[in-house]
């Protein structure tokens, strides 16, 4: 996997007002930490990060570019992103420094390809999982995992153990259901049950309302 280079700077830890001014200037406050190391307060350009990372799927190794020697060249993953409760803009971002010689556990996006035979027959493709947890070295993280669903018949599905993973990539949950093809009658029945439940709830609420004379 190729790394994505992102420019970062160190920052002084301040209060919420300082963090707000930083965000208004186009910078995002963050911290980078790693296994057995203390966290380092840093900041990254919001637009630069979105341009380089915003369109990527799954987990990707980023390489810090910085004039600060304690940040430059670090290989990291985005560990956590905090959002403003009202505007939903990014408020803070955590990076985790990785050791390229040590395996890590990450989530990788699933990309379903092909038209299932069961769908041709009238069934409905039902994705159950959109990501799969795998273990591998940081530089072996797949950009995504393609899952061929074209052979699936109505009533059949795939589990994590049914798909072929890239070399040196391991999944420890082979029985995890990923996708299935449902019969049209199943979809219709689920819709009828949902309508019936809604009608029952509405009747119960009406019965609970006080009457006036």
Secondary structure, DSSP 8 states (H G I E B T S, - for coil): ---EEEEEEE-----HHHHHHHHHTTEEEEEEEETTEEEEEEEEEHHHHHHHHTT--S---EEEE-SSTTTTT-EEEEEEEEE-TTT--EEEEEEEE--TTSEEEEEEEEEEES--HHHHTT-EEEE--SEEEEEEEGGG--S-EEEE-TT--TT-EEEGGGS---TT-B-S-TT-EEEEEE-HHHHHHHHHHHHHHHHHHHHHHHHHS----
